[in-house]
């Protein structure tokens, strides 16, 4: 069959516009699309603006510390360290992660995780305050309004995705498909793009609303912005009181979360942190992430037959544990800090400097990067590349003891890497091979 004569068939875009005009003319359907459905007397420009400005400051810091967390993994040392292949120009800012101060990653990642948890009540309150706008009728009034609605969808969806995956990662509960690193990384860029667009269009209005004070404008006025109910219920709390409750919720989450980043005795207050992974008291009695059993380390893997292979440029040295212990031993007081936000206070590690091991295979003061491989079979970061500045730092050790005691199997016996300022997962446990000058 041919097309109808006369060429009067409306294009799909025109058809959609016609449907939208018809929807606008007939009015909103019963339910949340009608302004009178929302009756809370608290909603209004002032409350929304205050919550938005708090999120503006918090999300900005959250994003910046997230970028630093990503940089700390040295993901441009591809392909070993790169958990986000194809990132392209999104990695434009990457730099060599420093080893000083040695607590840098502990600080930035602790702030990132704690802030992400503390902002949850603020985010939920902000979404509650603007929920009538999500149901406004008609859904799309024009092309520009459609673009704005799309950015709003990306903003709300991106915020929910980032906060949800981040909290699940903190809880070591990996129910999402694929790698957390990849999902969280790309999700962050989608979210922050929509966030910047939203801030650029709404910040002047938010500042005006804050300056105008908490007095509620009349429904239907431009100042009300579709947030004020035309038929509000009787108030049971003031807007400032509601804001105070949100603040108390954030404070409560801080109290039960911060201890996992502070570590030591304070970890007992971290009620929301994963539990059941504390190895007990004594020199090895500090937090761990993965136990030897959980990653399939067998007694034979770390027993009497264990050997350390050190390689570089065609040279190779194989050491027994006794030979490793016979080398000059050094000490370094360093913490362990993980992407999940938990960290330990400084522990006193002792072992052989990585530079001394590099010297065994002919590497001098210009010691290059090193590929570190674990007995662990597979899984993320069972091998990792350390930068040259990390290898050359005199505090970077292949540790065999901690706090005066032999490493426990869960802490990496017979030997583990410990590097100042590095994410915990780069402090590889159960090391079996070091290759200096490994290309990355």
N, C-alpha and C positions, 0 to 999 in steps of 0.2 A: 504494500500500500504506500502511496506517496504522501507527502506532507500536505496538510490542508491548504486550499488555495487562499490567496489574499495575504499570506504572511502575517496573520494577526495572532498567531500563537504566542502567548506571553513567555518571555524568558524565565528561567528558574528564579533568578534574582528578583525580577519584578513580581513573580507569583508570591514569593516569600514576603516581599514588602506589602503586597496587597493583603495577605493574611494578617500581618502585624497591624496594619491600619484598621482592619476589621475587628481585631481583638481589642485594640484601644478604644474603638467606638462602642463596643458592647460592654466595656467595663470589666473589672477583674472578676474571676470566678470566686465562689465562696471559699473561705479558708485563709491561709497565710498571705495570699496576694492582696488582701484587703487591709488597709491601714488600721482599721478599728480592731482587727484580730489581735494586734499587739497592744497590750494594755498597761505595761509597766510604766509607772511615772518616772522611772530613773533614766530611761533612755533619752539621750539628747546630745547636742553637739559638744557640750563641755566635757561630759564623761568620756565620750568617744575620743575627743581630742587629747585629753590627758593620758588615757591608756595608749593612744597612738604614739604620743611623744615618748613615753616610757619604752615602748617597743622600738621606736626609731633608735634610741640610744643603745638599748640592749641588743637588738638584732645586728646593728653595725659592729659592736664589739664581738658578738658571737661569730659573725662572718669573718672578721679579721683574724680572730684566734683560730678559726677553722682553716683559713689559708695557711697560717703558720704551722698548724698541725700537719697539713698536707706536705708543706715544704720540708718538715722535719724528717719525713720518710725518704727524702732524697729520691723522688720518683723519676727524675731525669736520668738516673743510673739504670737505664733500660738494658735488657728486659727483666732483670732479676727483681729490682725494687719496684718496678712500675706496675701498680695494681689497676691503673686506668688507661689502658692502651687507647690510642686515638684521641687523646685529650687536646692535641694541637695547640692552638693559641691560648687555650684556657690555662696553660702552664706558663704564661708569659712572665710571671713574676718570680719563678723559682730561683733559689740561690743556694749556695753551699751552706748547709746548716752548721752553725758554730758549735764548738764544744765548751765554750765559756759564755756566761756562767753555767756551771754544771747543773744547776736547778732550772734552767730555762724552760725545757719542755714540761717539767713538772708544773711550773707556774702557768704556762700558756694553756696546756691541756686541762689542768684543773679548773682554770677560769672558764674555759669553753664548756666543759661538762656541767659544772655547778650552775653557771648562768643559764644554760639550756634548760635545766630542770626548774630553776627558780622562776623563769619567765613563763612557765606553763599556765599558772593562774591568770597572769596578765593577758596572755594570748586568748585563753578561753573567755575571759571577761570582754575583751575587745570584740571577739566574734559574736558574743551574746549581744553586745551593744549595737551592732550593725546588722543583725540578722533580718530586720524588716527590709533592708536594702537588697538583700539577696533574693527576696521574693517580689520585688517591685514589678508593677504591671504597666504596660506590656514589657516582656523581658528585654526586648531590643526596640528602641525607638528610631534609631538612625544608624548609619554606617559607623560614625565615630562612637556612638553609644555602644554599638556591638563590640568594637575594639576594646573599649573600656571594660565591658563585661567579661571579655575573654581574659584581659589582664587580671581582673578580679578573681576569675576562676583559677588561673595559674598561681595567684598570690595565696589564696586560701588553700588550694590543693597542695601547693609547694610547702607551705608552712606546716600543714598537717603531716605531710610525708617526711619532712626533715626532722621534726620533733619526734615523730613516732619511731622512725628508724634509729635516731640517736638514742632514745631512751631504751629501746630494745637492745641496742648494742651494749649500753651500760649494764644491762641485766644479763648479758651473755645469752640472749634468747634470739637465735637467728632463725626466725620463721619466714623471713622475706626471701624471695627467689634471687639467686645470684649473690655476688660479693657485696658486702656492706660498703667497702671502700668505693667501688664504682657507683653504686646507687646513690650513696650519700654525696659524693663529689658532684655528679651531674645534676642531682636534685637541688643541690645548693645553688648552682648557677642559674637554673630555671627560676628558683624562688627569688634570688636576689635581683634578677632582671625585672621580674614583676614588681618586686618591692620598690626598686628605684623609680619605675614608672608611676607607681601609686603615690610615693612620697612627693615626687615632682608635681603631681597634679593636686594633691590634697594638703600639702604642708602649709601654704598661706591660709587656707580656710581653717586649719587646725589652730594655728597661732591666733587668728582672730577670735575663735571660739574660746580659747583659754583666757585671752585678755578681756573678753566680755563677761567672764565669771560664770558661776554655777546657776544663775537665774535661767529658768527654762523659757525659751522663746515659744510663741504660740504655734500650734500645729498648722501646717499649711504655708507658713512663711518660708522665705528663702533660707533664713537662718536655721530653721528646724531641719532642713535637708532630708525630709522623709523619715526622720528618726523619732520625732515626738508623736506620741499617740494622740489621735483626735478624741479619744474616749478613755482617758487614763483611769486606772483603778486608784483607790486610796493608798497613799504611801505608807510603808511600814518601816522604812529606813531612809535616811537622807542619801543624796548622791555622794557626799563626802564620806559618809559611813560605809557605803558600798565600796568605795575606793580603799578605805581602811581595811575592810575585810579581805580584799584582794591582796593588799600588802601583807597582812598577817598570814595568808596562805603561802605567799612566796617566802616569808620569813621561816615558816614551819618547814617548808621543803629544804631551805638552806640548812637548817639545824640538823635534819636527818640525812643530809647528803654530803655536806662539806667534809665530814670526818674521813671519808674514803680518800680524799685528796691530801688532807693534812697527815693522815697515817698515824701510826703509833697507838697510844691509848685512845685517841679521838676516834679511831675507826669503830669503836664500840657504839658510838652515837650514830653511825651511818646505817640507819635502819633500812634504807632503800637499796643499799649496796648488796650485791650477790654475796651470799654466805656459804659456808661449808668448804672453803678452800684455804683456810688458815692452817698451816702445818703445826701449830702448837707453840710451845715456849722454847726457850733455848736460843743459841746463836742462829739457827736456821728458822726461828719462829717469826717470820714476817711474810707478808702477803705473797701469794703466787697466783698465776693465771691458769696455766695448764700444768697438770701433774704429769709425771712420767708415764703413769698407767694410761692416762686419757689420750695420749698421742702414740701409744703402742710401743713405748720403749721397753725392751726386754732386758732382763738381768745380763744376758750374754752380750748385749750391745755395749754395756758400760762396765763389763767385768774385767778380768785379768787380761783378756785378749784385746782390750781396747788399745788403739794406737792413734796418735795424732800425726797426720801427714802435712808437711809444710812444703809448698812448691813455689817456684818462680823461674821464669825464663829457662826452662829445661833442667833446672836443678831441683832436687827433691831430698828432703830429710824426713825420716820417720822416727818418732819419739814414743817411748813407752811413758807411762805415768811417772815411773821412778825417775826417768831421765828428765822429764819436765820439772819435777820437784827439785832436781839437782841444779837447775839453772837459777840464776840470781832472782830472788823474789822481791817484789815491791808491793806497797800498799796504796790504796786510794779509797777515800770516803765518798761514796756516790749513792744516790737514790735509784730506785726503779720507778718509772712512771709509764703508765699504759694509756692507750687511746680510750679505754673505757672510763678514764678519769681518776682511777685509783692510783695511789703512789705510796711509797714507803719513805720514812726519813732516811738520812744517810746511813748506809751500812759500810762496815770496814772490810773491803775486799783485798785479798792478797793473791798474787800470781806473777806471771811473766809478762813483761811489757810486749805489746805487739811489735814494737820496733826491734826488740831483741830477737824475736822469732823471725822477723824479716831479714835480719842480719845473717841468720843461719843459711839463707839461700841467696846471699850476695846483694841484698838490698841495703843501701846506705841511708844517709840522712834525708835523701829525697824519696823516702819510702812511698810507693804509689798506693792506690786503693787496693782493697783486699776483698776477695770473695770468701765468705765464711759459710761452711756447710755443716749441717747437723746430722747426727745419727737418725734424727726424726725422719720418718718416711712420708714425703709429700706434705700437703697442707701449705697454707700461706706462710711465707717467711721461714720455711725450713732451711732456706739459704738466703743470704743477704749480702749486699755489697756495701762496704764501708768506704767513705771518702778518704782521700789522702790526709786531710787535716784531722780526721778522726783517728786514723792509724798512727799518725805521728805524735798525737797528744800523749804526754808521759803518764797520764792517768788511765789510758786505755790498756786494759789487761786481758790476758787469758787467765781468768781467775780459777784457782783451785780450792781456795778457802774463803770463808766469810765470817767475820766477827770472831776470828781465832779458831774456828772449827772447820772440818772438812765439809765441803758442799754436800747437802743431801741430794738424793736422786731427783727430787722435785725441783730443786734449785739448780740443776744442771750438772751434777757429778757425772763424769770425772773432771770436766772443765767447761767453762762458759765464758763468753765475751762479756765484758762490762766496759761501756764507753760513756764518758761524761756528756750529758745533754741529749742523749739519743732516746727515741721511743723504746719502751721496754722490749718490744718484739724484735728490735735490732740487737739486743743483748742476748745473742743466740745461745741457747743451752745445748748441752750434750755435743759439743763441737768435735768433729772428727777430721776436718780438713780446712787448711788455710792456704789460699792461693793469692800471692801478691802480684799486682800488676794485671790482674784479670780484667780484660776489656768489659765495659758495660755500656 
